[in-house]
Amino acid sequence: MLIAHDLGTTGDKASLHTDTGALVGAVTVTYPTRYAPGGIAEQDPAHWWTALADATRQLLARHDVEPAEVRGLAISGQMMGAVLLDEAYEPVRPSIIWADTRSGAQCAELVTRIGAERAYRLLGHRLNPTYSITKVMWVRDHEPEVFGRVRHVCLAKDYAVYRLTGRLATDPSDASSTNAYDQERGTWSDVVLGAAGLDPALLPEIVPATAVVGTVTTAAAEATGLRAGTPVLMGGGDGPLAAVGAGVVSPADGAYCYLGSSSWVSLAAPRPLHDPAMRTMTFDHVVPGHYVPTATMQAGGASLEWIADVLEPAGDRDRFDRLVEAADTATAAGDGLYFLPHLLGERSPYWDPDAAGAFVGLRRHHDRAHLVRAVLEGVAFNLLTCVDAFREHGVPVDRVDAIGGGAASDAWLRILADVWGATVRRRSIVEEANSLGAAVTAAVGLGLVDDFGAARDLSEVTAEFTPDPARHADYRRRHAIFLDAYRRLEPWNADRGGESA
């Protein structure tokens, strides 16, 4: 058996796999996030570790697996955050996660010192406050006493691997999410770190995602129920590992869409894709020699979670099904109602931390079904702008495989197909796609499968939604109205300066 973990935004999903990667079962343990005014989004790394340990024990017990049967484990983790550790590798403060946008001033400093276009070519990403490096700068500038204790900076899955093995390292996929990684050289960027005024020694060594970093320590074994000495592989960032879980390990595998807290459209490529308008970004893949051009929005599934919290704050998990089912009978854009899904600022395509969510065109007759429908369509419209960025570069996006929790919804996938004018397919493994990618990475690293191509056979297409030409034509026209709403509100949001972000 293999065990994989996906340290996401809302919790840790632990999954059990055969030694070739096939999914056996999964357990999720949740943890809280603190959102606060000023663009603050933080989590306690201790909660990650507790969730990982609890989920592992539950997984072993539920499937009656002996610790000696586990041949190895790997971790997928949320990207772009900053975990700051002291000399003893203890967190000095809560982790600043990917959704945090408070470091706009520090980002502006880097843009001035490096130049936006030069940085984009160097990093494969725009300089933006959603990335790790400006978050570290923010702590230095605003919490100098705390920063004085910092000796190490890493990402979520790196911290979990350290707790398991006692060794701190990262991999190229996660390193490429920090805004501090020279993508061409495959090393930490002297240019960015010099401009940021940060010591490169703060950052961990970079090893392949398939590397065996170490083995489970005695203390970690007691916490998790694993056998001491079990191999732990480095793993990678959740985006590139989601690509593996979707079977997207080469350019021939097409595109996929992830519908989780954040949502994105992505594909595999032999080289970085540099968009002249800088709407997209490129991560390193966990597959050696490959890259993952991506267009990511901040609040995809998070927008649906938000409206569910507002409409049914004490609701059970089935509330999502009820709300989406009702929305499937309503109209939104067709009735003049639009939702701008920028609840956490925005990455692709605007890269605007001051962007804000909004219902536009709201009328007295609009009810909860209209509101939810507008949210689903708003996410689809925003992702269409991302899809268009790829199409303009000659990358065909006519078939997209959907994964992530939102992919379980027929109604949402039909909306995506009609808005994008592309066939959208659901895979048999959606919520566990990230951890499936981690399991395949472990299997490759341990020599249990020949290569990442094994991922293609571990999930299958279970549903297919083809676009209706008439509805697509109407949505395409309404997409222009959606874009115009953002443009008209952009100066208002900028004038507010994110005062309540």
Backbone torsions as a table, in degrees:
resi	resn	phi	psi	omega
1	MET	NA	154.1	171.3
2	LEU	-123.5	149.0	173.9
3	ILE	-118.2	136.7	175.8
4	ALA	-125.2	148.9	175.8
5	HIS	-125.3	143.8	173.0
6	ASP	-122.9	101.3	177.9
7	LEU	-81.6	93.5	-176.2
8	GLY	-96.0	-164.6	-177.9
9	THR	-77.8	-34.6	-175.8
10	THR	-102.4	-15.1	-179.9
11	GLY	175.6	179.6	176.9
12	ASP	-103.7	126.1	174.9
13	LYS	-104.0	114.6	175.5
14	ALA	-98.5	133.7	-179.3
15	SER	-130.5	146.0	179.5
16	LEU	-104.7	135.1	-175.9
17	HIS	-135.3	155.1	169.4
18	THR	-68.2	171.1	-176.2
19	ASP	-73.0	-1.4	171.1
20	THR	-107.3	5.1	172.8
21	GLY	106.1	-10.8	-176.8
22	ALA	-63.8	136.1	-176.8
23	LEU	-72.4	132.9	176.7
24	VAL	-107.3	-45.0	-179.6
25	GLY	-173.0	169.5	-176.8
26	ALA	-148.1	154.7	178.1
27	VAL	-137.0	139.1	177.2
28	THR	-120.3	134.1	172.9
29	VAL	-122.4	124.2	-174.4
30	THR	-88.9	164.6	173.2
31	TYR	-148.3	160.7	-174.3
32	PRO	-85.9	160.8	171.0
33	THR	-125.7	137.9	175.8
34	ARG	-99.0	112.6	172.2
35	TYR	-103.8	135.7	-178.0
36	ALA	-146.8	162.2	178.5
37	PRO	-56.3	153.8	-178.6
38	GLY	91.0	9.0	179.0
39	GLY	83.4	19.8	-175.9
40	ILE	-80.4	132.5	173.1
41	ALA	-146.5	112.9	-173.1
42	GLU	-135.9	152.9	172.8
43	GLN	-137.6	156.1	178.7
44	ASP	-92.5	118.0	178.8
45	PRO	-55.9	-27.2	177.1
46	ALA	-62.3	-32.4	177.7
47	HIS	-67.8	-37.1	176.8
48	TRP	-59.6	-47.6	-176.1
49	TRP	-65.6	-42.8	178.3
50	THR	-61.9	-42.7	178.8
51	ALA	-64.1	-43.1	179.7
52	LEU	-61.8	-44.6	-179.5
53	ALA	-65.6	-46.2	-179.3
54	ASP	-63.9	-43.4	-178.8
55	ALA	-64.2	-38.4	179.0
56	THR	-63.3	-46.5	179.8
57	ARG	-62.4	-43.0	178.6
58	GLN	-62.5	-41.1	-178.4
59	LEU	-63.5	-46.5	179.4
60	LEU	-61.7	-42.8	-177.7
61	ALA	-69.6	-43.2	-176.1
62	ARG	-63.0	-33.6	-176.6
63	HIS	-107.7	12.3	174.7
64	ASP	52.1	49.2	-178.6
65	VAL	-101.5	129.1	174.9
66	GLU	-78.4	141.3	-179.7
67	PRO	-52.8	-34.1	-178.8
68	ALA	-67.7	-17.6	179.5
69	GLU	-77.5	-16.7	-177.4
70	VAL	-82.2	115.1	-176.1
71	ARG	-86.0	-17.0	179.7
72	GLY	172.5	168.8	176.0
73	LEU	-146.8	156.4	178.0
74	ALA	-142.9	161.1	-172.4
75	ILE	-128.4	135.7	167.2
76	SER	-101.8	139.7	-177.8
77	GLY	-140.1	152.4	173.1
78	GLN	-56.1	141.6	-172.2
79	MET	-102.7	171.9	166.4
80	MET	73.1	5.7	179.9
81	GLY	-91.3	-172.0	178.8
82	ALA	-143.5	114.4	173.4
83	VAL	-104.6	118.7	-175.6
84	LEU	-106.3	123.8	-172.9
85	LEU	-119.3	150.9	177.0
86	ASP	-90.3	-168.8	-176.1
87	GLU	-61.8	-29.0	179.1
88	ALA	-92.0	11.5	179.4
89	TYR	65.6	28.5	175.2
90	GLU	-98.6	139.0	177.4
91	PRO	-60.8	135.3	179.9
92	VAL	-92.5	-11.3	-179.5
93	ARG	-166.5	169.4	174.7
94	PRO	-58.3	151.2	176.3
95	SER	-69.9	137.8	173.4
96	ILE	-91.5	112.7	-170.6
97	ILE	-90.2	177.5	-173.2
98	TRP	-55.5	-33.1	-174.1
99	ALA	-76.8	-9.0	-176.8
100	ASP	-75.2	132.3	-176.8
101	THR	-125.2	20.7	-173.2
102	ARG	-73.2	-14.9	-171.3
103	SER	-92.5	37.4	-179.8
104	GLY	-61.9	-39.1	-179.5
105	ALA	-65.6	-39.3	179.0
106	GLN	-67.6	-37.4	176.9
107	CYS	-63.7	-42.3	179.1
108	ALA	-60.4	-36.3	176.5
109	GLU	-60.0	-45.9	-178.7
110	LEU	-66.0	-39.9	178.7
111	VAL	-60.6	-41.8	179.6
112	THR	-64.8	-42.6	-174.8
113	ARG	-78.6	-30.4	-175.2
114	ILE	-107.3	-40.7	-173.2
115	GLY	100.1	133.3	-174.6
116	ALA	-62.2	-47.2	-176.0
117	GLU	-70.4	-40.3	178.0
118	ARG	-61.3	-43.1	179.5
119	ALA	-63.9	-41.0	-179.6
120	TYR	-61.0	-42.7	178.7
121	ARG	-67.1	-35.7	-177.7
122	LEU	-73.6	-42.7	-170.9
123	LEU	-98.9	-21.3	-171.4
124	GLY	80.3	3.4	-176.3
125	HIS	-141.5	152.1	168.2
126	ARG	-67.9	151.1	165.0
127	LEU	-70.2	127.7	-173.1
128	ASN	-158.1	146.0	-177.6
129	PRO	-68.8	-5.4	175.9
130	THR	-78.6	-9.4	-177.3
131	TYR	-92.6	166.6	-170.5
132	SER	-64.1	-44.3	-164.5
133	ILE	-64.8	-39.7	-179.6
134	THR	-73.0	-24.2	175.9
135	LYS	-66.9	-39.7	176.0
136	VAL	-64.6	-42.6	177.5
137	MET	-60.4	-39.2	-179.9
138	TRP	-61.4	-44.6	178.7
139	VAL	-62.4	-42.1	177.7
140	ARG	-59.4	-41.7	-174.9
141	ASP	-79.3	-31.1	-173.0
142	HIS	-109.6	-18.2	179.8
143	GLU	-132.8	62.0	-173.1
144	PRO	-59.0	-34.5	179.0
145	GLU	-67.2	-39.5	176.5
146	VAL	-65.8	-47.1	-176.8
147	PHE	-63.2	-29.8	178.7
148	GLY	-61.5	-18.7	178.7
149	ARG	-94.7	-7.2	-174.5
150	VAL	-76.6	129.3	175.9
151	ARG	-123.2	-16.5	-177.5
152	HIS	-144.4	143.8	174.9
153	VAL	-128.9	133.3	-179.5
154	CYS	-148.7	-174.1	178.4
155	LEU	-111.1	175.6	-170.0
156	ALA	-58.2	-50.5	-176.2
157	LYS	-69.5	-27.9	177.6
158	ASP	-64.8	-40.3	178.8
159	TYR	-64.6	-42.2	179.1
160	ALA	-63.4	-41.4	177.8
161	VAL	-63.4	-39.3	176.6
162	TYR	-61.4	-44.1	-179.0
163	ARG	-63.9	-29.5	178.9
164	LEU	-78.7	-36.2	-168.2
165	THR	-119.2	-21.6	-173.4
166	GLY	83.5	8.9	178.8
167	ARG	-121.8	131.5	179.7
168	LEU	-102.3	124.5	178.7
169	ALA	-156.9	173.1	172.9
170	THR	-141.4	179.6	179.4
171	ASP	-123.3	167.9	-177.3
172	PRO	-60.1	-35.1	-177.6
173	SER	-64.1	-47.0	178.4
174	ASP	-70.5	-38.7	177.7
175	ALA	-58.3	-36.4	-178.1
176	SER	-72.5	-4.5	178.4
177	SER	-100.2	10.1	-174.1
178	THR	-98.9	-13.6	-170.2
179	ASN	68.1	20.6	-180.0
180	ALA	-133.1	17.4	-171.8
181	TYR	-118.0	122.4	176.6
182	ASP	-77.4	105.6	-171.3
183	GLN	-67.5	-34.0	-179.9
184	GLU	-71.5	-41.3	-178.1
185	ARG	-83.9	-22.7	-178.1
186	GLY	72.6	31.7	-179.3
187	THR	-137.4	168.5	171.5
188	TRP	-61.9	142.5	-172.2
189	SER	-85.5	116.0	174.2
190	ASP	-63.3	-33.7	-178.3
191	VAL	-63.3	-50.5	-176.2
192	VAL	-70.6	-45.9	-178.4
193	LEU	-64.6	-34.9	175.9
194	GLY	-65.4	-43.9	178.7
195	ALA	-66.0	-32.9	-179.9
196	ALA	-79.5	-16.6	-177.7
197	GLY	71.2	33.2	-178.5
198	LEU	-115.5	144.5	-179.0
199	ASP	-76.0	123.8	178.1
200	PRO	-57.5	-23.2	-179.2
201	ALA	-66.2	-14.3	176.5
202	LEU	-67.5	-27.2	-171.8
203	LEU	-93.0	147.8	-174.3
204	PRO	-77.5	165.3	173.3
205	GLU	-64.6	152.7	-179.1
206	ILE	-108.1	122.6	179.9
207	VAL	-127.2	161.3	178.8
208	PRO	-61.0	150.9	178.3
209	ALA	-59.1	-28.3	-177.9
210	THR	-88.5	2.0	-177.9
211	ALA	-72.0	140.0	169.8
212	VAL	-80.1	107.2	-175.0
213	VAL	-74.5	-34.9	-178.2
214	GLY	176.9	-160.9	179.3
215	THR	-128.2	161.9	-178.4
216	VAL	-63.5	125.4	-179.5
217	THR	-75.8	168.2	178.7
218	THR	-60.9	-43.2	179.5
219	ALA	-64.1	-42.0	179.2
220	ALA	-67.4	-34.6	177.7
221	ALA	-63.4	-41.4	178.6
222	GLU	-64.1	-36.7	-178.3
223	ALA	-74.3	-37.8	-170.8
224	THR	-101.3	-19.9	-173.7
225	GLY	85.5	2.2	176.7
226	LEU	-78.0	165.0	176.6
227	ARG	-81.5	130.0	173.9
228	ALA	-57.3	136.3	-177.6
229	GLY	96.1	-4.1	177.0
230	THR	-66.0	130.1	-178.9
231	PRO	-63.4	138.3	176.0
232	VAL	-118.1	123.4	179.0
233	LEU	-95.6	156.1	-172.9
234	MET	-61.2	-44.0	-176.1
235	GLY	73.4	-164.5	-174.6
236	GLY	-158.6	-174.2	177.5
237	GLY	-69.9	152.1	-173.2
238	ASP	-65.5	-30.3	179.0
239	GLY	-64.5	-58.2	177.5
240	PRO	-60.5	-34.4	178.4
241	LEU	-73.7	-29.4	172.3
242	ALA	-62.8	-36.9	177.1
243	ALA	-60.1	-43.5	177.3
244	VAL	-62.5	-45.2	179.8
245	GLY	-62.2	-26.0	176.1
246	ALA	-88.4	1.2	-178.7
247	GLY	77.7	17.0	-178.7
248	VAL	-98.8	87.7	-176.5
249	VAL	-119.3	-1.3	176.3
250	SER	-151.4	162.9	-179.4
251	PRO	-57.4	-27.6	-178.0
252	ALA	-71.3	-11.7	-174.8
253	ASP	-84.8	-3.4	175.9
254	GLY	78.8	-159.1	-174.1
255	ALA	-106.7	159.6	172.4
256	TYR	-138.7	160.1	176.7
257	CYS	-125.1	134.4	176.4
258	TYR	-106.7	124.6	179.5
259	LEU	-112.6	77.0	175.7
260	GLY	-116.9	-155.1	179.5
261	SER	-53.8	-54.9	164.2
262	SER	-94.2	160.9	-178.2
263	SER	-135.2	149.4	-177.1
264	TRP	-152.9	161.7	170.6
265	VAL	-116.8	135.2	-171.7
266	SER	-153.3	168.1	179.4
267	LEU	-157.4	172.1	176.8
268	ALA	-101.4	145.3	-176.8
269	ALA	-148.1	154.2	179.5
270	PRO	-79.3	-9.0	-178.6
271	ARG	-153.5	160.5	177.4
272	PRO	-61.5	148.0	175.2
273	LEU	-106.3	115.1	-179.5
274	HIS	-104.8	109.6	-179.5
275	ASP	-84.1	124.6	179.9
276	PRO	-54.7	-30.9	178.5
277	ALA	-88.0	-0.7	176.8
278	MET	56.2	36.1	178.5
279	ARG	-80.0	-28.2	-176.4
280	THR	-109.7	167.6	174.5
281	MET	-134.0	167.3	-179.1
282	THR	-130.5	121.8	172.3
283	PHE	-94.5	157.1	165.1
284	ASP	-70.2	140.4	174.9
285	HIS	-80.6	161.0	169.3
286	VAL	-76.9	-16.0	174.7
287	VAL	-79.0	118.8	-175.7
288	PRO	-54.8	137.2	176.7
289	GLY	78.1	6.3	-179.8
290	HIS	-122.0	161.7	-178.7
291	TYR	-130.8	166.8	-177.1
292	VAL	-128.6	82.5	172.8
293	PRO	-59.4	133.1	-169.2
294	THR	-144.4	146.3	169.6
295	ALA	-124.8	114.4	-170.5
296	THR	-118.7	132.2	171.2
297	MET	-104.4	151.5	-173.1
298	GLN	-69.6	-48.0	-170.4
299	ALA	-123.0	79.5	175.3
300	GLY	-85.4	-87.7	173.9
301	GLY	-60.1	-26.9	178.3
302	ALA	-62.5	-29.0	176.7
303	SER	-68.1	-41.3	176.9
304	LEU	-66.9	-40.0	177.7
305	GLU	-61.8	-40.2	-179.8
306	TRP	-63.4	-48.8	-177.2
307	ILE	-66.7	-32.4	176.1
308	ALA	-65.8	-41.2	178.0
309	ASP	-63.2	-36.4	-179.3
310	VAL	-72.3	-44.6	-174.0
311	LEU	-82.8	-33.3	179.8
312	GLU	-136.2	70.0	-173.6
313	PRO	-62.0	-26.9	179.6
314	ALA	-108.3	19.5	-174.9
315	GLY	-74.3	160.6	176.7
316	ASP	-85.5	-177.9	-177.3
317	ARG	-63.8	-25.9	-179.8
318	ASP	-71.2	-7.0	-179.1
319	ARG	-59.2	-34.6	179.8
320	PHE	-62.0	-44.9	-180.0
321	ASP	-62.7	-43.0	-179.7
322	ARG	-63.4	-45.6	-177.3
323	LEU	-66.6	-43.3	-179.1
324	VAL	-69.1	-36.3	177.5
325	GLU	-61.9	-41.9	177.1
326	ALA	-65.7	-40.3	-179.6
327	ALA	-63.8	-26.9	-178.3
328	ASP	-68.1	-16.1	179.3
329	THR	-99.1	-1.4	-174.9
330	ALA	-108.8	172.4	171.0
331	THR	-122.2	155.4	178.4
332	ALA	-130.3	-79.1	178.6
333	ALA	-56.5	-36.6	178.0
334	GLY	-66.2	-14.5	177.8
335	ASP	-113.9	19.7	175.3
336	GLY	81.1	10.4	-177.4
337	LEU	-108.6	127.6	-178.6
338	TYR	-128.4	148.0	174.5
339	PHE	-121.8	124.9	174.5
340	LEU	-91.7	112.7	-168.4
341	PRO	-87.8	45.6	-173.8
342	HIS	-104.6	52.9	-174.7
343	LEU	-69.8	-20.8	-178.4
344	LEU	-123.0	38.8	-169.2
345	GLY	70.8	-163.6	178.9
346	GLU	-150.4	141.2	168.4
347	ARG	-93.6	-114.6	-178.7
348	SER	-62.8	139.5	-0.9
349	PRO	-98.0	1.0	-169.0
350	TYR	-95.8	-29.5	-176.1
351	TRP	53.3	55.3	-173.4
352	ASP	-127.1	101.4	-179.7
353	PRO	-67.7	-17.1	178.9
354	ASP	-89.1	-5.9	178.2
355	ALA	-59.0	144.3	-177.6
356	ALA	-132.7	154.3	176.6
357	GLY	-72.4	154.8	179.3
358	ALA	-164.1	141.7	163.0
359	PHE	-92.6	129.3	-179.1
360	VAL	-122.4	131.3	-179.6
361	GLY	90.1	18.3	-177.4
362	LEU	-67.4	132.4	179.9
363	ARG	-125.5	165.2	-175.5
364	ARG	-60.7	-31.0	-175.5
365	HIS	-82.1	-8.6	-179.9
366	HIS	-72.3	131.6	-179.4
367	ASP	-118.8	-168.9	-175.3
368	ARG	-59.3	-36.7	179.5
369	ALA	-63.8	-41.4	177.4
370	HIS	-63.1	-41.9	-178.1
371	LEU	-63.3	-45.8	-179.7
372	VAL	-65.8	-41.4	177.6
373	ARG	-59.5	-41.9	179.4
374	ALA	-63.3	-37.2	177.7
375	VAL	-63.9	-47.0	-180.0
376	LEU	-61.3	-43.7	179.4
377	GLU	-69.0	-36.4	-179.8
378	GLY	-62.3	-41.3	176.0
379	VAL	-64.5	-42.6	179.3
380	ALA	-63.0	-42.1	177.7
381	PHE	-61.9	-44.8	-178.2
382	ASN	-63.9	-41.5	178.6
383	LEU	-69.9	-26.6	174.2
384	LEU	-61.9	-39.2	176.4
385	THR	-58.9	-37.1	177.6
386	CYS	-70.2	-43.8	177.7
387	VAL	-59.1	-41.3	179.4
388	ASP	-61.8	-34.7	179.0
389	ALA	-61.7	-39.4	176.6
390	PHE	-69.4	-43.9	-178.1
391	ARG	-61.0	-35.6	179.6
392	GLU	-65.3	-19.9	177.3
393	HIS	-96.9	14.6	177.5
394	GLY	79.1	11.8	177.5
395	VAL	-89.8	114.2	-178.1
396	PRO	-71.2	128.7	174.8
397	VAL	-125.1	74.3	-178.9
398	ASP	-110.5	-6.2	175.3
399	ARG	-144.8	126.3	-175.7
400	VAL	-130.2	126.7	175.4
401	ASP	-90.4	128.8	-175.3
402	ALA	-101.7	134.5	176.1
403	ILE	-135.4	178.3	-176.4
404	GLY	90.5	164.6	-174.4
405	GLY	-56.9	-37.1	-179.6
406	GLY	-66.4	-19.2	-179.0
407	ALA	-70.8	-9.6	177.7
408	ALA	-74.6	-11.9	-175.0
409	SER	-93.1	116.1	175.1
410	ASP	-60.7	-42.5	-176.4
411	ALA	-60.8	-43.9	-178.5
412	TRP	-67.6	-39.8	-179.7
413	LEU	-67.6	-34.3	174.9
414	ARG	-64.5	-41.6	178.3
415	ILE	-62.2	-45.1	179.3
416	LEU	-59.8	-44.6	-179.5
417	ALA	-61.1	-45.9	-178.4
418	ASP	-68.5	-39.0	-178.9
419	VAL	-70.4	-42.8	-175.5
420	TRP	-82.1	-20.3	-173.5
421	GLY	67.2	35.8	-178.0
422	ALA	-137.3	150.4	173.6
423	THR	-71.7	128.6	179.4
424	VAL	-114.1	126.8	-176.7
425	ARG	-117.0	138.6	173.4
426	ARG	-93.1	135.7	175.9
427	ARG	-93.1	160.5	-176.6
428	SER	-68.1	-25.0	176.7
429	ILE	-115.5	110.5	-177.6
430	VAL	-113.3	-56.3	-176.9
431	GLU	-72.3	-23.4	-179.2
432	GLU	-103.0	16.5	-175.5
433	ALA	-62.7	-40.1	-179.9
434	ASN	-63.2	-47.6	-179.2
435	SER	-69.9	-29.7	173.2
436	LEU	-60.9	-42.8	177.0
437	GLY	-60.1	-39.3	178.0
438	ALA	-65.7	-39.6	179.4
439	ALA	-64.1	-41.3	177.7
440	VAL	-64.1	-39.5	177.1
441	THR	-60.0	-41.7	177.1
442	ALA	-64.1	-42.2	-179.2
443	ALA	-63.7	-39.3	177.1
444	VAL	-66.2	-46.4	-177.4
445	GLY	-63.6	-31.9	-179.6
446	LEU	-90.2	0.5	178.6
447	GLY	75.6	20.8	-178.2
448	LEU	-85.0	-22.4	171.7
449	VAL	-131.9	159.6	-173.6
450	ASP	-71.8	-42.5	-176.2
451	ASP	-161.0	-179.5	-176.9
452	PHE	-67.8	-14.8	177.3
453	GLY	-58.8	-19.0	177.4
454	ALA	-59.9	-24.0	-177.6
455	ALA	-63.7	-28.6	-175.5
456	ARG	-62.4	-27.3	-175.3
457	ASP	-96.0	3.0	-173.8
458	LEU	-96.3	-8.5	170.1
459	SER	-143.8	156.5	-176.9
460	GLU	-132.2	162.5	178.3
461	VAL	-75.9	126.3	-178.6
462	THR	-112.7	-15.1	177.9
463	ALA	-155.1	149.3	-177.5
464	GLU	-137.8	132.3	-178.2
465	PHE	-121.9	116.2	-178.5
466	THR	-98.9	145.4	-176.5
467	PRO	-72.9	143.3	171.7
468	ASP	-85.5	120.8	-175.0
469	PRO	-56.4	-40.0	-178.2
470	ALA	-69.1	-43.8	179.4
471	ARG	-66.1	-36.8	178.8
472	HIS	-64.0	-42.5	179.6
473	ALA	-61.0	-40.1	179.3
474	ASP	-68.7	-43.0	178.8
475	TYR	-64.6	-37.0	179.1
476	ARG	-61.2	-41.2	177.9
477	ARG	-65.4	-41.2	-178.1
478	ARG	-74.2	-22.4	174.9
479	HIS	-61.3	-37.1	177.7
480	ALA	-63.5	-36.5	177.5
481	ILE	-68.1	-41.7	176.8
482	PHE	-57.2	-47.0	179.1
483	LEU	-63.7	-38.3	-179.2
484	ASP	-65.5	-34.7	178.4
485	ALA	-62.7	-42.4	177.8
486	TYR	-63.1	-46.2	-177.3
487	ARG	-59.9	-39.7	-178.4
488	ARG	-70.4	-32.0	-179.7
489	LEU	-86.7	-17.1	-176.1
490	GLU	-55.8	-48.9	179.6
491	PRO	-65.3	-31.9	177.7
492	TRP	-66.0	-44.1	177.2
493	ASN	-63.2	-40.7	-179.9
494	ALA	-64.6	-39.5	179.3
495	ASP	-64.5	-35.1	176.6
496	ARG	-68.5	-24.3	177.9
497	GLY	62.6	30.0	179.7
498	GLY	64.9	28.8	-172.4
499	GLU	-59.2	-28.1	178.4
500	SER	-121.3	23.2	-177.1
501	ALA	-67.8	NA	NA
